[in-house]
Amino acid sequence: MTARDQPRPDLATGRSLRDLRVPMLAGVVVGVLQTLTPFALWWLPPATVYAMGVAVIAAIYIGFSVADGRRRVIAVETTVATVFLVVAAAGITGSPWLLVAGLAGHGAKDFWQQRTQFVANTRWWPPFCAVVDVVVAVILAVAILAGADFHG
């Protein structure tokens, strides 16, 4: 295995929750703000706005993978982002539960990323993004259960 194939040194994967407190609190704030984005883009149905959010957050790892530089990481992250894009697109006209699933799935992917550091040098991003994903997924799930219309 060449040096290019080796993960670059990064923060230890065993970071304590205390070390991640600030990114996780920021994730709560951004997650709540993200649930309000349909108000900023009022001319679009909420499902479209949330789908765009799922696609954007998934695509961010493509940039991280390019910065990492390993071809395998770029290929995997591009493939994963494409899957989330398809789920997001299906959520535009399909069940809004697809958007919840996309967000929850991306949160799980972030958790995995934090544990494995598959993409080097992401530091605080995975716990931050995981919290954003979970907060938005929970709020959307509650809204769906309360009868919110995501397509109107």
C-alpha positions in Angstrom: 0.0 0.0 0.0 1.4 3.4 -1.0 1.5 6.4 1.3 -1.2 7.9 -0.8 -3.6 5.0 0.1 -3.0 5.4 3.8 -5.4 7.6 5.7 -3.9 10.9 6.7 -3.4 11.6 10.4 -6.4 13.2 11.9 -7.9 13.7 15.3 -8.3 10.5 17.2 -11.6 8.6 16.6 -12.0 8.2 20.3 -12.7 11.8 21.0 -14.8 12.4 24.0 -18.3 13.9 23.8 -16.8 16.8 25.8 -14.4 17.6 22.9 -17.3 17.6 20.5 -19.7 19.7 22.5 -19.4 22.9 20.4 -19.8 21.2 17.0 -22.8 19.3 18.4 -24.5 22.3 19.9 -23.9 24.2 16.6 -25.5 21.2 14.9 -28.6 21.6 16.9 -28.9 25.3 16.0 -28.2 24.7 12.3 -30.7 21.8 12.3 -33.4 23.9 13.7 -32.6 26.7 11.2 -32.6 24.1 8.4 -36.1 23.1 9.3 -37.2 26.7 8.7 -35.7 26.9 5.1 -39.1 26.4 3.4 -40.0 29.8 4.8 -37.0 31.4 3.1 -37.8 29.6 -0.2 -41.6 30.0 0.1 -42.3 29.6 -3.6 -41.1 25.9 -3.5 -42.9 23.1 -1.9 -41.3 22.1 1.4 -40.5 18.6 0.1 -38.3 20.2 -2.6 -36.5 22.4 -0.2 -35.8 19.6 2.2 -34.7 17.4 -0.7 -32.2 20.0 -1.8 -30.9 20.0 1.7 -30.4 16.3 1.7 -28.6 16.5 -1.6 -26.3 19.3 -0.5 -25.3 17.8 2.8 -24.5 14.5 1.1 -22.4 16.2 -1.6 -20.2 18.0 0.9 -18.3 14.8 1.4 -17.4 14.8 -2.2 -15.4 18.0 -1.6 -13.9 16.4 1.5 -12.9 13.3 -0.5 -11.3 15.4 -3.2 -9.3 17.2 -0.5 -8.4 13.8 1.0 -7.0 12.8 -2.5 -7.4 9.1 -2.4 -9.2 7.8 -5.5 -11.0 5.0 -3.6 -12.4 7.6 -1.1 -13.5 9.9 -4.0 -15.3 7.0 -5.7 -17.0 5.8 -2.6 -18.1 9.3 -1.5 -19.4 10.1 -4.9 -21.4 6.9 -5.0 -22.8 7.5 -1.5 -23.8 11.1 -2.4 -25.5 9.8 -5.6 -27.6 7.4 -3.5 -28.7 10.2 -1.2 -29.4 12.4 -4.2 -31.8 9.7 -5.6 -33.5 9.3 -2.2 -33.9 13.1 -2.0 -35.3 13.3 -5.6 -37.8 10.5 -4.8 -38.8 12.5 -1.7 -39.8 15.5 -3.8 -42.9 13.8 -5.2 -43.0 10.7 -3.1 -43.5 10.1 0.6 -41.9 12.7 2.8 -40.8 9.8 4.9 -38.1 9.4 2.2 -36.7 12.7 3.3 -36.6 11.6 6.9 -35.0 8.3 5.8 -32.4 10.3 3.8 -31.6 12.6 6.7 -31.4 9.7 9.2 -29.3 7.7 6.8 -26.9 10.5 6.4 -26.7 10.9 10.1 -25.8 7.3 10.4 -23.2 7.8 7.6 -21.8 10.7 9.6 -21.5 8.6 12.7 -19.7 5.9 10.7 -17.4 8.6 9.3 -16.5 9.9 12.7 -15.7 6.4 14.0 -13.6 5.3 11.0 -12.2 8.6 9.7 -12.7 7.1 6.2 -12.3 10.6 4.7 -9.2 12.2 6.3 -9.2 15.5 8.0 -12.9 16.0 8.5 -12.3 16.7 12.2 -15.4 18.1 13.8 -17.6 17.9 10.7 -19.2 14.4 11.1 -20.5 15.0 14.6 -21.8 18.5 13.6 -23.5 17.1 10.5 -24.9 14.1 12.3 -26.6 16.3 14.8 -28.0 18.5 12.0 -29.3 15.5 10.2 -30.9 13.9 13.3 -32.5 17.2 14.4 -34.0 17.8 11.0 -35.1 14.2 10.7 -36.9 14.2 14.1 -38.6 17.6 13.4 -39.8 16.4 10.0 -41.0 13.1 11.4 -43.0 15.0 14.1 -44.4 17.3 11.4 -45.4 14.4 9.2 -47.2 12.7 12.1 -48.9 16.0 12.9 -50.3 16.1 9.3 -48.0 18.7 7.6 -48.3 18.9 3.9 -44.9 18.7 2.2 -46.0 18.8 -1.4 -48.4 21.8 -1.4 
